[in-house]
Amino acid sequence: MGITHARTVTLPVADLDRAGEFYTEVLGFAVVADRTVGPVRHLEVAPPGARTGFALSVAEQGCGHGIVLESDDVDGDCARLAAAGVHVEEPEDHPWGRQAGFTDPDGNAFVLAGPVPDGY
């Protein structure tokens, strides 16, 4: 497998600004990303120096798969998972990188994502 680490865990929140303040001002996390893509605002926070961040997601924005696993071979990992009987979405290219979704046998959602492109 080309999966190298858990990059992001999506946390559902009611208010992005309030949640962002809690994670940064109370817990001392750093803002990893705060950008708007179309109608969706992406706010990601993480403890300083951490490899895994937390994407704060408001359900009405239509985003929020569960855990993002970074892979250095998204297409190869998708093929291996499909061969093992896992239903995997077709990989797609986005401004934030190539990715595909899948679920485990209990319905927990995952995203396989390639590295974030430079400049994003």
N, C-alpha and C positions, 0 to 999 in steps of 0.2 A: 504494500500500500504506500501511496505517496503522502498520506496524511502526516503532517509534522507536529501540529498542536491545535488545541482549542483556541481559536482567535477571538471569538465573540460569543457572549451569552446574551440573549435578548430578554429584557425584563419589561413586562407590561406596566405602564404607569398611567395615571389619570391626567397629569399635567407635566409636560416636559421641563418647563422652567423651574417649577417647584422641586421636581425630582433631581434636576441638575444641580440646584443649590444644595440639596441634602447631600448628594454624593461628593460634591466638591468642597463645600464649606464645612459640613459636619464630619464626613469620613476622610476628607483630605485627598480624594481622588483627583486626578488631572483630567482635563478635557482632551480626549484623543482626536475627536472629530466633531464638528458642529457645522453642518452644511445642509442646504435644501436642494433636493433633486426633484424637479417637477413640484407636485403638491406635498411631497413628503420631506419632513425635516429629520435628518439623521443626527442624533446626539449620542456620542459614545464617550464613556468615562472609564478610567482604570486606575488602580493604585499605581503610584510612581514606579516605573521600571518593570511593570508586569507585562507579560506577553498576551494575556487574556483580558479583553475589555468587556464592558457591559453596554450594550446598545439599549437605550431607553426608548420604548416604543409605545405610542398611543394607538390603541386598537383602531380608532376611526381613520387613521392614516393609511391603513391597509398594509402595513408592514409587520414583520415580526415572526419569522421562523424562529425556532428555539436556539440551538447552539450552532455556531459557525465553526467548522473544522477547516483549517487551512491545509491545502494540498499543493504539492509541487507538480501534480499530474491529475488534474480534475477529470479529464476524459478517460484516462486509464483506470482511475478509481471508480468512476461510474460504470465502466465496462466490467470490472471485477465484481462490484456489488450486484449488477444486473445478472451476471453469470451465477451468483449465489442465490438468486431468486428475489432480490430486493427490488421493489418498484422505485426507479430513480427517474426524476425528471430529466429531460434532454438538457445538456449544458447550454447556457446562454452567455453571451458577452454583454457586459454592462460597463458603464463608465468606471465603476469601482472594481472591475475584474470579472473573470469568467466564473460561473457558479452553476450549481445544480442542487435541487432539493431531494430529500428522501426521508422516510420515516423508519423507525425501528419497529419490531413486532408489536410493541405496545402503543404505537401511534405518536411517539415522541418525535418532533420535527428536528431535522438537521439540515444544514446547508454545507455542501462542499464548495470551497472557494479558493481560487488561485490567489497568489499574492496580489496585494493592492498595487496598481500601476504607479510608477513614479509620477509625481505631480498631482495626484488625486487627493 
